[in-house]
């Protein structure tokens, strides 16, 4: 609405869309991880083994990383480890009292989560770069086409001037030359009609000459 600086407005729009996209990506990671955390509870409410919940949380980490990239994947991994290691282990053993197998399971899931986050982060970055490159190529092509059209128009204008000059040097009558000039300029400028007016010596009236 009445933006005086189009580039500043475009930058503000892009920034707002990126912030909205970040909220959606991180929010989705939290939601997916929370849903995956509840699945084993419904399957086995008295669950006290931390390794079984991790099986349900690994797909949640993969989905979060695939949809959101590195940051959401790391967030989902941290939430999954917290849920598996603390929430679901209570009122069973505390985190520092877990068995070696449980701790290895947590470490394995954490490693998988980090790996998935890194790989999907690289994929998202590659896709962004590809889109930016395509946009730049499209803009360059549009600018090149515009430059070619401007060059062609300039060439046509120069050809018109040269043609009219040759006609004038060939002794073409003035009235006929003026009519030809109006028609050629009309076609060159791509307008519907044109008129050549002469200002009378009194400087107050115009007379149609062609």
C-alpha positions, -999 to 999 in steps of 0.1 A, spaced: 0 0 0 18 31 -13 53 18 -8 77 45 -18 107 21 -21 98 -11 -40 131 -28 -32 127 -22 5 91 -34 4 102 -66 -15 129 -72 11 104 -68 40 80 -92 23 108 -118 18 119 -115 54 84 -119 67 78 -150 45 110 -165 57 101 -159 94 67 -175 87 83 -204 70 107 -209 100 78 -209 124 60 -235 104 91 -257 100 100 -256 137 64 -259 148 60 -290 126 91 -306 141 77 -301 176 43 -314 166 56 -345 148 79 -353 177 51 -349 202 28 -371 183 55 -398 179 61 -395 217 25 -404 225 23 -434 202 42 -459 224 23 -447 255 -10 -457 238 5 -490 228 20 -498 262 11 -473 290 34 -490 315 64 -487 292 96 -485 312 121 -494 285 137 -464 268 148 -482 237 113 -490 224 101 -453 223 132 -445 203 120 -467 175 89 -445 171 109 -413 174 134 -420 147 108 -416 119 97 -383 136 132 -370 134 135 -381 98 103 -363 89 112 -332 108 146 -330 91 132 -338 56 105 -311 59 124 -284 78 162 -290 72 190 -289 97 175 -267 125 142 -285 128 159 -319 126 183 -310 155 153 -297 175 134 -329 169 164 -350 179 169 -330 211 132 -334 220 132 -371 212 163 -377 234 147 -357 262 114 -376 260 131 -410 257 157 -404 283 138 -385 309 100 -384 305 94 -420 296 121 -434 319 101 -421 349 91 -433 374 116 -459 364 154 -453 366 167 -417 361 188 -409 331 221 -414 349 209 -448 361 200 -461 327 218 -492 315 247 -492 291 224 -505 264 200 -476 270 227 -450 269 241 -465 237 206 -465 222 203 -428 231 237 -420 216 228 -440 185 195 -421 180 213 -388 186 239 -397 160 212 -407 135 193 -375 142 224 -353 137 233 -372 105 198 -368 91 197 -331 100 230 -324 83 221 -343 51 187 -328 48 201 -293 57 225 -297 28 196 -308 6 175 -278 15 205 -255 10 211 -270 -25 175 -266 -34 175 -229 -23 207 -223 -43 191 -240 -73 160 -219 -71 180 -187 -66 202 -196 -96 171 -203 -117 156 -170 -107 188 -152 -116 190 -170 -149 154 -161 -157 160 -124 -148 191 -123 -169 172 -139 -199 144 -113 -195 170 -84 -193 188 -98 -224 155 -100 -243 146 -64 -233 180 -52 -244 176 -70 -277 142 -54 -283 156 -20 -274 185 -26 -299 161 -37 -326 140 -6 -320 171 16 -322 182 0 -355 147 5 -370 148 42 -359 182 47 -375 170 30 -407 140 53 -408 162 84 -404 185 71 -432 156 64 -455 140 98 -450 174 114 -455 179 96 -488 144 106 -499 151 142 -491 184 141 -510 167 125 -540 145 156 -544 112 142 -531 86 170 -529 81 184 -494 45 174 -491 51 139 -502 81 136 -480 62 148 -449 34 123 -456 59 95 -459 77 106 -427 44 105 -407 36 70 -420 71 57 -414 72 72 -379 37 59 -371 48 23 -380 81 27 -362 66 39 -330 37 15 -334 9 40 -329 -25 42 -346 -20 76 -362 3 106 -364 1 142 -374 28 167 -385 19 202 -375 36 235 -385 36 265 -362 26 296 -381 49 327 -379 25 344 -355 33 316 -330 -3 312 -320 -17 287 -345 -8 253 -359 -15 240 -394 -17 203 -403 9 196 -430 7 157 -430 
